[in-house]
Amino acid sequence: MSIKTINSVLISVYNKDVLLPYLNILKNYKGKIISTGGTSKFLNENGINVIEIDNLTNYPALLDGRVKTLHPVIIGGILLRRDNENDKKEAKKYNLEEIDAVLVDLYPFAETIKTSIDESEIIEKIDIGGITLIRAAAKNFKDVLVAADSRDYPHFFECIKNGYSEEHDRRHLAKNSFAIVTMYDATIFQWFSQPYLAQESKIISKNLVTPLRYGENPHQQAFFLHDESMRYEKHHGKELSYNNFLDIDSAWLLVNELNQPSCVVVKHTNPCGVAIGKSPIDAFDRALAGDPVSAYGGIFAFNTPIDDATIEKLNSLFFEVLIVPHFTKGQIEKLSIKKNRILLSISETKPNNWQWRSVLGGSLVQQRDDYIPDSSKWEWIVKNEKLNNKLIDDMKLGVSIVKYLKSNAITIVKDNQLLGMGCGQPSRVDSTRIAIEKAKTFGHDLTGAILASDGFFPFTDSIDLAYQNGIVAVVEPGGSIHDKNIISFCQENDIILSFTKIRNFKH
């Protein structure tokens, strides 16, 4: 294990108060402390001797402080490879000062864009010197210890207190520092991107950047850029993950399309249990009954506050996240019996009008699919005596659900309850077959149910399957060159058919 003695440390921070818990360590530190402007003044006032950077560089701070640390003596002293003979020769020739540890924070760019619309003020909060020091120290982690975030200060100052660092210390803090730099630059990029978006989109305004545990898989780094379109509070549980956010997006948006007490269960972004009920417990029971197997480890969302009866049943299950509009007194304590269970309340949601997706060569941007089913605007192709308001409500629910399922989505709904779903298949008939098989697996009677599709049916095979299993109504966008065949089949077999004229396909 490579151990490096810390004979010198460079400290330059915007927020001086973060140093208060560590002043005694710095007072007892035997090495050199190099500092800049406001930081050196703060340390001197607290009885800590420092070496001013301009005494090393022989240059004062220039351009109203824009240039302080960007000098070969400083950057070279950080990047100097201690085991490289040529580096050591150049260091001696040009009087480079070895710097063994770097503690830097960055100008508060994210905080500034939340409170200011003055572009010149915002631009001045783009850190240049600090970013360079952090990157240089992190790059040379084999010799240099670095900290760029207050969460890493305890680890950093423990090494300063000991007077040395081990390679696992330096590597770990270097990794964290590069994460800070990445998030910082991402926030700046998003701010610069904002003027090029449609004025009404407000996708990027007031971004907050939060590091996530990882992305879709543990080897992928991830961040949450919070644009304040959703106001939420986490009351209990582990930190939200990348996949949690994707599931929450699907569950909360769908459950809030439904007007009566409703429960939505989502697994891997796909709604697998949905029901509208007379009460939260009724909605919960029926949503869970739709597919109790897939609900294991899923996301549960309610559009109304829940009651103790629902909490009791929830506590008997394993789930990742529970979302409600708000919790009443004592409910959080009752639900906190599992350490990692995430409890969220979402008080306000204003979904972004635009969605971003990166692809090879750039990014794709599209409007969010915010279609709300309106049966008065549908084209009713085939009607019969079975058509009533209850059946229409089932068809509307089926259409709402397919909007949140992946490609070639099929839903089967009866009595305001999702009985079966199929999605993500290369052919629509495969999705139909899966939806029917799932419904039957859990003992659901499909007689009198409806089938909804996110896209048109190219052939009659899916509708034939639906008919054979007692389904009485089909709702789909229409628009296929084979619509005449679909219509003829429904007419011959007395199946209600409606065209929404809106495709809700999700690739």
NUBA-271870 format. One record per residue (C-alpha): x, y, z; residue in one letter. Coordinates in nm, 3 decimals, always signed. Each point is the difference from the previous one (the first is absolute). Layout:
N
c1; c2; c3; residu
X; Y; Z; A
...
END
This chain:
507
c1; c2; c3; residu
+0.000; +0.000; +0.000; M
+0.147; +0.337; -0.108; S
+0.020; +0.241; +0.294; I
+0.075; +0.367; -0.066; K
+0.105; +0.251; +0.263; T
-0.198; +0.324; -0.007; I
+0.256; +0.278; +0.033; N
-0.212; +0.273; -0.158; S
-0.367; +0.072; -0.056; V
-0.170; +0.258; -0.221; L
-0.333; +0.132; +0.131; I
-0.227; +0.231; -0.199; S
-0.371; -0.005; +0.083; V
-0.294; +0.225; -0.081; Y
-0.194; -0.099; +0.313; N
+0.239; +0.060; +0.289; K
-0.236; -0.132; +0.268; D
+0.055; -0.356; -0.117; V
+0.352; +0.025; +0.146; L
-0.119; +0.079; +0.353; L
-0.015; -0.363; +0.122; P
+0.358; -0.058; -0.118; Y
+0.182; +0.307; +0.131; L
+0.170; -0.192; +0.282; N
+0.135; -0.256; -0.245; I
+0.145; +0.283; -0.211; L
+0.147; +0.171; +0.308; K
+0.184; -0.321; +0.091; N
+0.106; -0.078; -0.355; Y
+0.381; +0.014; -0.035; K
+0.020; +0.044; -0.378; G
-0.049; +0.302; -0.227; K
-0.346; +0.142; -0.056; I
-0.033; +0.188; -0.328; I
-0.306; +0.214; -0.051; S
-0.166; +0.278; -0.197; T
-0.164; +0.336; +0.075; G
-0.310; -0.039; +0.214; G
+0.092; -0.349; +0.119; T
+0.345; +0.106; +0.121; S
-0.154; +0.298; +0.182; K
-0.253; -0.228; +0.171; F
+0.271; -0.245; +0.106; L
+0.228; +0.278; +0.128; N
-0.286; +0.144; +0.205; E
-0.038; -0.342; +0.161; N
+0.368; -0.020; +0.095; G
+0.122; -0.216; -0.286; I
+0.311; +0.102; -0.191; N
-0.021; -0.030; -0.377; V
+0.214; +0.069; -0.303; I
-0.174; +0.232; -0.247; E
-0.011; -0.137; -0.353; I
+0.128; +0.325; -0.149; D
+0.317; -0.044; +0.211; N
+0.063; -0.321; -0.194; L
-0.100; +0.122; -0.344; T
+0.121; +0.361; +0.032; N
-0.327; +0.104; -0.161; Y
-0.294; +0.168; +0.171; P
-0.360; -0.105; -0.067; A
-0.088; +0.135; -0.346; L
-0.312; +0.100; -0.192; L
-0.213; +0.068; +0.308; D
+0.099; -0.334; +0.149; G
-0.070; -0.206; -0.312; R
+0.365; -0.113; +0.000; V
+0.154; -0.103; +0.332; K
+0.116; -0.361; -0.007; T
+0.051; -0.056; -0.373; L
+0.379; +0.009; +0.003; H
+0.264; -0.264; -0.089; P
+0.146; +0.015; +0.352; V
-0.335; -0.107; +0.146; I
-0.134; -0.230; -0.270; I
+0.345; -0.147; -0.052; G
+0.040; -0.058; +0.373; G
-0.321; -0.204; -0.001; I
+0.060; -0.194; -0.324; L
+0.364; -0.074; +0.083; L
+0.056; -0.377; -0.010; R
+0.221; -0.080; +0.297; R
+0.149; -0.312; -0.165; D
+0.073; +0.161; -0.338; N
+0.363; +0.114; -0.032; E
-0.072; +0.251; -0.275; N
-0.282; +0.153; +0.204; D
+0.232; +0.035; +0.298; K
+0.268; +0.168; -0.214; K
-0.249; +0.252; -0.139; E
-0.143; +0.061; +0.346; A
+0.348; +0.088; +0.128; K
+0.080; +0.213; -0.303; K
-0.323; +0.205; +0.019; Y
-0.044; -0.002; +0.379; N
-0.327; -0.192; +0.000; L
-0.141; -0.043; +0.349; E
-0.113; -0.355; +0.075; E
-0.366; +0.008; +0.108; I
-0.108; -0.323; +0.168; D
-0.366; +0.076; +0.074; A
-0.265; +0.228; -0.152; V
-0.323; +0.111; +0.164; L
-0.219; +0.210; -0.229; V
-0.368; +0.071; -0.035; D
-0.161; +0.163; -0.302; L
-0.186; +0.323; -0.056; Y
-0.371; -0.060; +0.071; P
-0.124; -0.007; -0.358; F
-0.308; -0.219; +0.065; A
-0.104; +0.217; +0.295; E
+0.047; +0.319; -0.203; T
-0.224; -0.105; -0.289; I
-0.274; -0.073; +0.251; K
+0.000; +0.354; +0.134; T
+0.128; +0.222; -0.281; S
-0.095; +0.079; -0.360; I
+0.297; +0.234; -0.043; D
+0.210; -0.172; -0.266; E
+0.321; +0.185; +0.094; S
-0.036; -0.110; +0.363; E
-0.066; -0.358; -0.108; I
+0.300; -0.003; -0.235; I
+0.231; +0.117; +0.278; E
-0.105; -0.303; +0.204; K
+0.150; -0.237; -0.258; I
+0.310; -0.123; +0.178; D
+0.318; -0.034; -0.204; I
+0.292; -0.015; +0.242; G
-0.173; -0.230; +0.247; G
-0.103; -0.246; -0.269; I
+0.358; -0.007; -0.129; T
+0.149; -0.063; +0.344; L
-0.247; -0.280; +0.071; I
+0.057; -0.169; -0.336; R
+0.377; +0.029; +0.031; A
+0.005; -0.146; +0.351; A
-0.244; -0.277; -0.089; A
+0.199; -0.088; -0.311; K
+0.315; -0.028; +0.211; N
-0.170; -0.201; +0.276; F
+0.299; -0.232; +0.023; K
+0.182; +0.283; +0.174; D
-0.264; +0.257; +0.100; V
-0.302; -0.007; +0.231; L
-0.302; +0.206; -0.108; V
-0.343; +0.094; +0.136; A
-0.260; +0.204; -0.190; A
-0.313; -0.061; +0.207; D
-0.076; +0.057; +0.368; S
-0.118; -0.361; +0.029; R
+0.360; -0.105; -0.063; D
+0.155; +0.247; +0.248; Y
-0.003; -0.243; +0.298; P
+0.195; -0.255; -0.204; H
+0.236; +0.266; -0.136; F
+0.076; +0.158; +0.339; F
+0.050; -0.339; +0.162; E
+0.290; -0.046; -0.243; C
+0.128; +0.352; +0.075; I
-0.017; -0.078; +0.372; K
+0.200; -0.321; -0.054; N
+0.248; +0.179; -0.227; G
-0.026; -0.257; -0.277; Y
-0.242; -0.157; -0.249; S
-0.027; -0.351; -0.139; E
-0.075; -0.073; -0.364; E
-0.356; -0.118; +0.069; H
-0.066; +0.339; +0.170; D
+0.133; +0.194; -0.296; R
-0.175; -0.213; -0.262; R
-0.337; +0.014; +0.178; H
+0.009; +0.377; +0.049; L
+0.121; +0.052; -0.359; A
-0.300; -0.195; -0.128; K
-0.237; +0.208; +0.211; N
+0.168; +0.320; -0.117; S
-0.046; -0.089; -0.365; F
-0.369; -0.062; +0.077; A
-0.027; +0.353; +0.142; I
+0.172; +0.146; -0.307; V
-0.232; -0.197; -0.230; T
-0.313; +0.119; +0.178; M
+0.125; +0.358; +0.006; Y
+0.069; +0.004; -0.373; D
-0.332; -0.173; -0.072; A
-0.184; +0.277; +0.183; T
+0.183; +0.265; -0.201; I
-0.077; -0.185; -0.323; F
-0.368; -0.021; +0.088; Q
-0.012; +0.372; +0.077; W
+0.164; +0.088; -0.330; F
-0.239; -0.235; -0.181; S
-0.309; +0.165; +0.145; Q
-0.030; +0.296; -0.240; P
-0.016; -0.237; -0.297; Y
-0.308; -0.181; +0.128; L
-0.357; +0.096; -0.068; A
-0.089; +0.283; +0.236; Q
-0.291; -0.184; +0.157; E
+0.192; -0.318; +0.073; S
+0.188; +0.115; +0.311; K
+0.186; -0.330; -0.003; I
+0.326; +0.116; +0.147; I
-0.085; +0.299; +0.219; S
+0.140; -0.001; +0.353; K
+0.171; -0.334; -0.026; N
+0.122; -0.177; +0.309; L
+0.251; -0.278; -0.061; V
-0.006; -0.303; +0.231; T
+0.236; -0.295; -0.035; P
-0.177; -0.336; -0.004; L
+0.131; -0.330; +0.134; R
+0.045; -0.116; -0.358; Y
-0.187; -0.013; -0.330; G
-0.206; -0.286; -0.139; E
+0.288; -0.231; +0.100; N
+0.264; +0.032; +0.274; P
+0.284; +0.070; -0.243; H
-0.181; +0.308; -0.144; Q
+0.035; +0.340; +0.165; Q
-0.318; +0.211; +0.018; A
-0.135; +0.336; +0.116; F
-0.343; +0.148; +0.054; F
-0.050; +0.345; -0.151; L
-0.291; +0.132; +0.202; H
-0.192; +0.274; -0.180; D
-0.260; +0.047; +0.276; E
-0.290; -0.119; -0.216; S
-0.071; -0.250; +0.277; M
-0.011; +0.098; +0.366; R
+0.063; -0.305; +0.211; Y
+0.123; -0.094; +0.345; E
+0.174; -0.322; +0.094; K
-0.102; -0.097; +0.352; H
+0.179; -0.330; +0.042; H
+0.224; -0.253; -0.172; G
+0.312; -0.021; -0.209; K
+0.099; +0.258; -0.257; E
-0.198; +0.001; -0.325; L
+0.168; -0.178; -0.290; S
-0.006; +0.062; -0.375; Y
-0.250; -0.283; -0.047; N
-0.213; +0.125; +0.292; N
-0.043; +0.334; -0.175; F
-0.106; -0.168; -0.325; L
-0.257; -0.211; +0.184; D
-0.126; +0.296; +0.204; I
-0.050; +0.202; -0.319; D
-0.217; -0.273; -0.152; S
-0.198; -0.081; +0.316; A
-0.075; +0.355; +0.113; W
-0.095; +0.137; -0.342; L
-0.238; -0.290; -0.066; L
-0.169; -0.002; +0.340; V
-0.062; +0.374; -0.030; N
-0.183; -0.044; -0.329; E
-0.266; -0.193; +0.193; L
-0.267; +0.201; +0.181; N
-0.138; -0.240; +0.262; Q
+0.204; -0.174; +0.275; P
+0.255; -0.198; -0.196; S
+0.308; -0.214; +0.049; C
+0.274; -0.065; -0.256; V
+0.271; -0.262; +0.034; V
+0.305; +0.042; -0.224; V
+0.286; -0.241; -0.065; K
+0.288; +0.097; -0.227; H
-0.196; +0.310; -0.115; T
-0.294; -0.213; -0.116; N
-0.336; +0.018; +0.182; P
-0.077; -0.360; +0.102; C
-0.286; +0.072; +0.240; G
-0.257; +0.278; -0.038; V
-0.343; +0.042; +0.153; A
-0.253; +0.270; +0.075; I
-0.192; -0.073; +0.320; G
-0.256; +0.130; +0.245; K
+0.278; +0.063; +0.254; S
+0.382; -0.026; +0.019; P
-0.019; -0.351; +0.146; I
-0.241; -0.111; -0.271; D
+0.224; +0.144; -0.272; A
+0.306; -0.160; +0.161; F
-0.157; -0.346; +0.029; D
-0.114; -0.001; -0.361; R
+0.325; +0.143; -0.138; A
+0.202; -0.261; +0.188; L
-0.233; -0.280; -0.114; A
+0.067; +0.094; -0.362; G
+0.353; -0.144; +0.022; D
+0.117; -0.076; +0.355; P
+0.320; -0.162; -0.124; V
+0.132; +0.298; -0.196; S
-0.092; +0.233; +0.288; A
+0.282; -0.153; +0.209; Y
+0.267; +0.268; +0.042; G
-0.203; +0.251; -0.199; G
-0.116; +0.360; +0.036; I
-0.343; +0.073; +0.151; F
-0.165; +0.336; -0.071; A
-0.331; +0.137; +0.128; F
-0.175; +0.319; -0.113; N
-0.168; +0.044; +0.340; T
+0.128; -0.030; +0.358; P
-0.009; -0.358; +0.127; I
-0.157; -0.142; +0.316; D
+0.119; -0.235; +0.273; D
-0.158; -0.302; -0.168; A
+0.208; +0.065; -0.312; T
+0.313; +0.052; +0.209; I
-0.054; -0.333; +0.174; E
-0.017; -0.180; -0.335; K
+0.296; +0.193; -0.140; L
+0.209; -0.100; +0.299; N
-0.053; -0.365; -0.089; S
+0.167; +0.056; -0.340; L
+0.348; +0.065; -0.128; F
+0.005; +0.313; -0.215; F
+0.260; +0.261; -0.095; E
-0.193; +0.327; +0.007; V
-0.335; +0.126; +0.127; L
-0.134; +0.329; -0.140; I
-0.298; +0.193; +0.137; V
-0.111; +0.365; -0.016; P
+0.071; +0.031; +0.374; H
+0.028; -0.209; +0.315; F
-0.219; +0.059; +0.303; T
+0.125; -0.001; +0.358; K
+0.165; -0.323; +0.108; G
-0.007; -0.167; -0.342; Q
+0.371; +0.044; -0.075; I
+0.092; -0.172; +0.326; E
-0.233; -0.292; -0.078; K
+0.149; -0.040; -0.350; L
+0.364; +0.035; +0.108; S
+0.033; -0.357; +0.121; I
+0.233; -0.079; -0.292; K
+0.326; +0.198; -0.002; K
+0.038; +0.040; -0.377; N
-0.366; +0.052; -0.088; R
-0.035; +0.340; -0.171; I
-0.297; +0.213; +0.106; L
-0.077; +0.299; -0.222; L
-0.264; +0.268; +0.009; S
-0.051; +0.201; -0.317; I
-0.193; +0.321; +0.053; S
+0.022; +0.148; -0.346; E
+0.085; -0.126; -0.345; T
+0.038; +0.205; -0.316; K
+0.142; -0.242; -0.254; P
+0.253; +0.143; -0.241; N
-0.141; +0.067; -0.342; N
+0.313; -0.144; -0.158; W
+0.194; -0.324; +0.030; Q
+0.368; -0.047; -0.079; W
+0.175; -0.314; -0.119; R
+0.364; -0.026; -0.099; S
+0.090; -0.198; -0.311; V
+0.309; -0.049; -0.212; L
+0.099; +0.340; -0.135; G
-0.221; +0.213; +0.223; G
-0.332; +0.017; +0.180; S
-0.363; -0.049; -0.090; L
-0.259; +0.235; +0.149; V
-0.375; -0.057; -0.018; Q
-0.316; +0.122; +0.165; Q
-0.127; -0.218; +0.282; R
-0.297; -0.220; -0.089; D
-0.259; +0.179; +0.213; D
-0.307; -0.139; -0.177; Y
-0.294; -0.057; +0.235; I
-0.262; -0.242; -0.143; P
-0.313; +0.185; -0.113; D
-0.258; -0.247; -0.127; S
-0.217; +0.280; -0.142; S
+0.267; +0.056; -0.265; K
+0.047; -0.367; -0.085; W
-0.138; -0.148; -0.318; E
-0.248; -0.270; +0.097; W
+0.024; -0.251; -0.281; I
-0.204; -0.293; +0.135; V
-0.259; +0.036; +0.276; K
-0.246; -0.240; +0.162; N
-0.231; -0.028; +0.301; E
+0.295; -0.082; +0.233; K
+0.145; +0.350; -0.036; L
-0.064; +0.205; +0.313; N
+0.180; +0.258; +0.214; N
+0.162; -0.267; +0.215; K
+0.154; -0.167; -0.307; L
+0.112; +0.338; -0.135; I
+0.172; +0.073; +0.332; D
+0.186; -0.331; -0.030; D
+0.109; +0.091; -0.353; M
+0.125; +0.340; +0.115; K
+0.196; -0.162; +0.283; L
+0.150; -0.250; -0.243; G
+0.118; +0.282; -0.226; V
+0.152; +0.190; +0.294; S
+0.197; -0.305; +0.104; I
+0.138; -0.091; -0.346; V
+0.152; +0.348; -0.017; K
+0.244; -0.101; +0.277; Y
+0.084; -0.346; -0.136; L
+0.280; -0.073; -0.245; K
-0.045; -0.071; -0.372; S
-0.287; -0.207; -0.136; N
-0.185; +0.047; +0.326; A
-0.324; -0.181; +0.072; I
-0.222; +0.037; +0.308; T
-0.303; -0.199; +0.106; I
-0.232; +0.184; +0.239; V
-0.324; -0.096; +0.170; K
-0.195; +0.180; +0.272; D
+0.268; +0.273; +0.027; N
+0.271; -0.260; +0.068; Q
+0.302; -0.098; -0.210; L
-0.025; -0.376; -0.050; L
+0.289; -0.057; -0.238; G
+0.265; +0.187; -0.196; M
+0.253; -0.082; -0.268; G
+0.272; +0.230; -0.128; C
+0.351; +0.030; -0.139; G
-0.059; -0.268; -0.262; Q
+0.104; +0.016; -0.366; P
-0.355; -0.089; -0.106; S
-0.337; +0.117; +0.130; R
-0.148; -0.349; -0.002; V
+0.274; -0.117; +0.237; D
-0.090; +0.281; +0.242; S
-0.368; -0.096; -0.029; T
+0.078; -0.362; +0.073; R
+0.209; +0.097; +0.303; I
-0.273; +0.229; +0.135; A
-0.260; -0.277; -0.024; I
+0.229; -0.262; +0.152; E
+0.093; +0.226; +0.293; K
-0.366; +0.072; +0.071; A
-0.087; -0.368; -0.002; K
+0.300; -0.086; +0.218; T
-0.156; +0.196; +0.284; F
-0.349; -0.137; -0.055; G
-0.159; +0.305; -0.164; H
-0.317; -0.052; -0.202; D
+0.035; +0.194; -0.325; L
-0.364; -0.025; -0.093; T
-0.123; +0.355; -0.053; G
+0.350; +0.151; +0.013; A
+0.144; +0.255; -0.243; I
+0.332; +0.001; -0.183; L
+0.197; +0.318; -0.070; A
+0.299; +0.037; -0.231; S
+0.264; +0.274; -0.028; D
+0.012; -0.037; -0.379; G
-0.222; -0.124; -0.281; F
-0.049; -0.370; -0.070; F
+0.159; -0.100; -0.331; P
-0.187; -0.331; -0.005; F
-0.305; -0.161; +0.163; T
+0.203; -0.260; +0.194; D
+0.011; +0.198; +0.326; S
-0.370; +0.084; -0.012; I
-0.083; -0.361; -0.076; D
+0.190; -0.104; +0.315; L
-0.190; +0.263; +0.200; A
-0.335; -0.122; -0.136; Y
+0.080; -0.365; +0.080; Q
+0.061; +0.102; +0.363; N
-0.324; +0.190; +0.054; G
+0.121; +0.356; -0.058; I
-0.288; +0.216; -0.124; V
+0.162; +0.330; -0.099; A
+0.319; +0.120; -0.166; V
+0.142; +0.353; +0.000; V
+0.297; +0.092; -0.217; E
+0.129; +0.298; -0.200; P
-0.104; -0.127; -0.343; G
+0.180; +0.104; -0.315; G
+0.120; -0.333; -0.136; S
-0.030; -0.082; -0.371; I
-0.181; -0.309; +0.129; H
-0.259; +0.189; +0.208; D
-0.276; -0.134; -0.226; K
+0.092; -0.357; +0.099; N
+0.000; +0.095; +0.369; I
-0.339; +0.169; -0.034; I
-0.150; -0.295; -0.189; S
+0.121; -0.248; +0.264; F
-0.149; +0.209; +0.282; C
-0.329; +0.039; -0.186; Q
-0.025; -0.373; -0.070; E
+0.071; -0.090; +0.363; N
-0.193; +0.285; +0.164; D
+0.311; +0.152; +0.165; I
-0.019; +0.367; +0.094; I
+0.274; +0.192; -0.182; L
+0.116; +0.355; +0.053; S
+0.282; +0.195; -0.164; F
+0.161; +0.266; +0.223; T
+0.186; +0.146; -0.301; K
+0.292; +0.059; +0.240; I
+0.298; -0.236; +0.015; R
+0.159; -0.041; +0.344; N
+0.296; -0.217; -0.100; F
+0.305; +0.010; +0.231; K
+0.320; -0.128; -0.162; H
END
